[in-house]
Amino acid sequence: MAEEVKLFKTWSSRFGLRAVWALKLKGIEYEAIDEDLANKSPQLLQYNPVHKKVPVLVHNGKPIAESLVIVEYIDETWKQNPILPQDPYERATARFWAKFGDEKVLPSIWGVFTQEGKAQEELLGQAMENLKLLEEQLEGKVFFGGEKIGLADIALGWLANLICVLEEVSGLELITQEKFPLLFGWMQNFAAIPMIKESFPPHDKMITKYIALGEKYCPPVKGCIEELCEYQTP
């Protein structure tokens, strides 16, 4: 009996892309269901009644929510092309940098593009420090996972897609080859992987979306952050 694999996401969600990449890396066929967050489907609300957001993976009728949890579930369920290393310390390290990306890198970078004046300057300093730490982790490596992509690469993969969109919309530059040569190179290498490249949402469509978001939400910043996180109250 064939396995049933469904993925509830949105067309532009960086969180949904994590699950897409993990499934593609494993060679798993799945049904993609793009949600309209302004009109969430009964299925999404049923499968994720706690947070009511995407992504949600449904495997043989069982729902799994939260993008990094989904990626680890995929890795544990389908053993081919492992995403996490076998060594416990290396696994813990990969999880640390994945969490660092969500808790430190994303908020500081998003603040740079949505704040002004002194607040923007402070967040720019934080963002540069965070990016410097990522740069150091890439010393002697092609990917955060070493010679192949791993959990941290999947978690931070949004940088390879969204940074150029935010830079183009705002006119600001954050990650350049001069400032962060290793991180810049990693972004190029990651984006060049066929299964990654083909999964990125259309650049022009992303530009249009984030211009509209800026007009709709900024200020206040809170709305922008909620939209970026693909979270809306029901």
N, C-alpha and C positions, 0 to 999 in steps of 0.2 A: 504494500500500500504506500502510495507516494505521500511524502510529508507535505503538510500545508504550512506555508510560510508567507505571512503578510506583513507589510511595513507601512504603518500610518506615519505620514510626514507632511511637510509642505515643500513646494518646489524650490524654495530658497533657503531652507533651514540648514545651518551649519551643523546642528545637532543630528538632524536626519541623515546628513551626508556621512557621518561617522558610521551609522548602521549600514548604509549603502556600501561604503568601502569595505567594511568587515565582511559583508555577505559576498561581495564580488571577489575579495581576496580568497575566500573559501570555495568559490565556485558554486554557491548555492542559488538556485532559482527561487524567485519570490515574486509576490504580487505587490506592486507599489500603489498605495492609495494616498493621493494628495488631498490634504484637508484644506478647507477654507476656515481660517481661525475666527472669522467674523460670524460664521454659521457652522459650528462644529457638529459633526455627524453624531447620531445616537450611538454608533459603534465606538467612536473614540471616547465618548463620555462613559460608556459601559466598560471599556477596557482600561481606562485610566481615570477612575472616579476620584482619586485623591488630588492629582494636579491638573487633570483635564487638559493636558497639553501633549504635543508630539515631541519626539518620536515614540511610537509604541510598536514593538515587535510582537506578533501573534504567531506562536509555533504550535501547531496542532491544537488550536483553540485556547492555548494558555498565553495570557498577555504578560509582557515584560516591558517595563517603563524605565525611563532615564537612559540617556545615550551611552554613557560609559558602562552602565550596568548591562545594557544590551550588547555592547561590544564584547564584554567578558563572557556573557552567556553564549554568544555565537562562538567564541574561541573555545569554550569548554564543551560545547555540544558537537561541533565539527572539528576534529583534531587535525585535519590537513592544513598546511601552511599556517603554523602557529603564530599568533599575534603577540602573546606574552612569552617571555623566556622561561625555561625550566628552572633556572636557579632562583631560589627564594629572594635573595638580595636584589638581583636584577629585576625581578617582578615587582618588588616593593619600590624600587627606584623608578620604574616606568610609571607606576601608579602615582608616585609623588609628583612627577613632572606633568602628568595629565591633569592632576588636581591643581597644580600651580598655574597651569594655563587658564583654567576656568575661574579660579579664585583671585589671581593676581594679574595675569597678562590681559585678559579680556576687559575687566573693569577699567584698568588704567588706560588702555588704548582707546576704548570707547569714550572715556572721559575727555581725552585729547581732542576728539573730533566733535564733541557736543558741548564742551564748556568754552568759556572765553576768559580773557584777562588773567588774574592771579590764579584762579582755580585751574585754568588750563595749563599754566606754567608748572604748577605743582604736580599735576597729573602727568605732564610731559616728562618731568624728572623721574617719576615713578615708573612710567612706561619704559624709559631708556634703561633704567636699572634692571627692570625685569627682562628686557630684551638682551641686555648684556649677559645676564645669567644663562639665558638660552644659548647665546653665542658660545659661551664657555663649554656648554654641554656637547657641542658639536665638534669640538677639537678632535681631529683625527678620525672623524666619522663621516659617512655619507648621509645617514639618517640618525635620528635619535635612537632608533633600535639597532644601530650598527650598520651592517651592509644591506639590510632590508628593513622595510617599514615595520613598526611595532605600535604598541598602544599609544605612546607619546606622540608619534607622528600622526596617527589618526586623530587624536584629541586636539592637536595643534594645527591640523591640516587646513583649518579655516583661514589661517594667515596667508596661505598661498593663493587663496581665492578672494577673500574679502578685503584685505589690506589695500590692494590696488584700486578697488571700488571706492573705498572711503577716501583714499588719497585723491582720486580723480574728482570726486564730488566736492571735497573740502578745499582742494588746492594745497594741502599740506603734504609734506614728505616725512615718513617715519622710518621705514626700513629701506635703506639704500645699500648698494654694493660697497660704498666707501665706509659707511658707518658699521655695518654688520656683514662682512663678506661671507662668513660661514652660514649665517642664517639666511642671507639672500640666496646663496648657492643652494641651500637646502630647499627653499621655496621653489626654485627653478627645477631641481631634481624631482621633488615630490609632484609638482604639477605636470611634469613630462611623462609620468607613468600613465600608460594608456587608460587603465581602468579608473584612474583618478581624473584625468583630463576630460574624459567623456562624461563624467558625472557632474562636473561643475555646471551650475546654472548659467544661461547665456549672459555674457558680460553686459551687453547693452540693456537687457532687461533688469539686471541688478542695479545699474546706474539709475535707470528710471525709478526703480523702487526706492532707492535711498535718497534721491532728490525729493520724491514725494514725502518720505518720512521726515526729512528735514523741514519741509514746509508745514507738515501737519503737527509735529511734536516738539521741535527744538526752537526755543524752550517750550515747555519744561523738559528737562533731561530725562526724568523718570519714565515718560512715555516712550522715549527712544530705547531705553534699556529694556523695557518690557517687550517691545516689538522685536528687538534683536534676539531676545531669548525665546521668541515665539510663544510667549505666554500672554493670555488675555483671560480676564475673569469671565465666567459664563454669563 
